[in-house]
Each structure stands twice: as structure tokens, then as C-alpha cells.
Amino acid sequence: MSSVKPTRAATAVILGAGLISISLASVLIKLCPAPPFAISSYRLLIAALVYLLIARLRGRPVWQAFSPAARRWALLSGVLLGIHFLAWISSLRYTSVAVSVILVQTFPVFVVLGSWFFLHERPSRLTAAGMMLALAGGVIITLDAGRTGEVHMTGNLLALTGALGAAGYYLIGRKLRHEVDTVPYVGFVYTAAALIALVATLGSGVAMQGFTPRTWLLLLAIALLPQVIGHTSLNWALKHYSATTVSIMTLAEPVGATLLALLILHESVGGQALLGGAIILAGVALTLLGEYSRRRGGAA
């Protein structure tokens, strides 16, 4: 893709389509009776094949777009993305769409923590306040999960594991997207993630065939909408906008996913979980705004 910054109208269309697509992911996964590991594998495998085909039609294999060092980082990014989907998609079998999506959206907080511990980028006061607020919201949701049973707690822990995987994937993507175009980047990373998911699925003995036509259609929709369109639109945005800006935009996903789950799945959420979720999203927003101020040289 061109490095020329797109118009506001083009940005609105691309990111709008992307956010709607990723908001559909959790509902489609809930509707799909296939095992979570199989859903993860097919989601990533189909998406990888789409972008490998596009790269092939362009006449340039995806690996040629990377330097040796960048290729190693992209491989690690794919491993983390595979872990993200294996954990997060599994979480939806144990907890509600709203709680799962809110917890996985805490990944920007882990990005900041990773930058603090590994890159020695000390967070600002506003960022630290946001992280503490997000932590308080997480405690509220965890207490609610403890009250409602072990199953919900398992789902919450899986969603948080998914957030950790997403944080590493996002940190590496922020580094590489400035030197590698969208199609080769996602083609390589999705392929690596698909291999990780396939190894986990086959190694665990999970069935990957024998599904009904409706299940196959849902698997195709999960791959094409949230992954091929949704995740790729966010990777595209990282080329033109700061990671903070893109992260703030993704905070719309829990709202959209919760509304869709209410309308389509008739899935209600308890008041304590909603309160914790609102506090988490506020904390994540503060964290991101604090990071934006720090990078702009503000005194937040």
C-alpha cells in the first residue's frame, strides 16, 4: 500500500468497516459449534491463504519484504497472535461476550507495562492512573466471576492471556509496520500464527472436520470478516497513525460486541460486570491518553 496518508473519508470507511467486523467476531464465535482451537486454526489459515494469494498475484513472495532481523520479529509476532486467538476464542466458551471482549481489550495496559519493564519507558502520572483504574475494574470483574462460579473465572483468565498475546503482537507490529507494507506483513504473520494454532489443535486431538454446512459457513465468516477485513484494517492503520490513536479506536469493540450479543444472542450481563467493564475501559482510555501526552512531550 502507498505510504501517502489517506483522506479522512477513506480512513473513516476502512476503520469503520474494520471496527464493525471485529465487533462481530465474538458473536460469530459464540454461534459456531466448532471447538475453539479449530475456530482459531481456520480463522488464521483462511486469512493467511487470502493474503498469500494476493502477494502471489502481485508477483512478490511475502518473505522478500523482510530483512532477516524483521523476519525473526514477525515470526515472534505470529506466535503471539496464535496464542492470543487460542486463548481468547476459548474464553468465549466460559464467560460472556461482554466480559471476554472487555478483558482482552486491556492489552494496551500490558503494552505500556512491557515498554516500562523491557524498554525502560517510564509511564506518565496519567498513564499510571489509567493502569490502576483498569486494574480496579479487573478486580471487580474477578470478584463477580468468583461469585458466579469457576467456569467464569476460567474464561476471564483465558481472556487475559489473550490480552497478553495481543500486547506482544501489537508492540512488534508497531515496530515493523513502518518498514513493511500491509499485505506482506499480515501474510507472513497470519501464516506463522496459523501454524501455531494448527500445531496446538492437532496436538490436542481436536476435530477439524465433520462439521455441518452451517458451521463451515460460520468458520468462513469468522475468517473473512473479523480477520481478513477487521484485523487487517487495524494493521493498515498502524502504517499511517500512531499506535495510541489506533488503540483508542479499538475501544469501540467492546461496546459493539456487547450490543450485538444482547440483540443476537440475548446475552445479559450482570450489573457488577458492567461496572467493572466500564471502569476498565475508562482506565485503558486514560492509559492511552497518558501515553499520547508523554510521546508528544506533554506533562501529564
Number of C-alpha atoms within 10 A of each C-alpha: 9 9 9 8 12 12 8 9 8 11 16 12 11 18 22 14 17 23 23 18 24 26 26 21 23 25 20 19 23 17 14 18 16 22 16 22 25 22 28 31 27 20 25 30 20 21 28 25 15 18 23 22 16 17 16 13 10 10 9 13 16 22 14 10 17 19 12 11 8 17 18 12 19 24 18 18 27 27 23 25 29 29 23 28 28 27 25 28 25 23 29 24 18 18 20 21 27 26 27 31 30 28 28 26 26 27 24 27 26 19 19 23 19 17 15 13 10 9 10 10 13 15 19 20 15 20 26 20 17 25 27 18 22 27 19 17 25 23 14 20 26 19 15 18 21 14 11 11 10 12 14 24 21 17 25 28 18 26 31 25 22 30 30 26 26 27 27 23 25 22 18 19 23 15 15 20 18 13 13 19 19 21 21 22 25 26 23 24 27 32 24 24 27 27 19 21 28 22 13 19 21 14 9 10 10 15 13 16 9 9 12 11 9 12 16 18 13 19 23 16 19 28 25 18 23 25 22 24 20 24 19 24 23 22 21 20 21 23 23 17 12 12 23 18 14 17 19 17 15 17 19 16 22 25 18 19 25 26 18 19 23 16 11 12 15 10 14 14 15 10 10 16 22 17 13 26 26 17 21 28 24 18 26 28 25 23 29 26 20 24 25 19 16 19 11 9 9 11 10 14
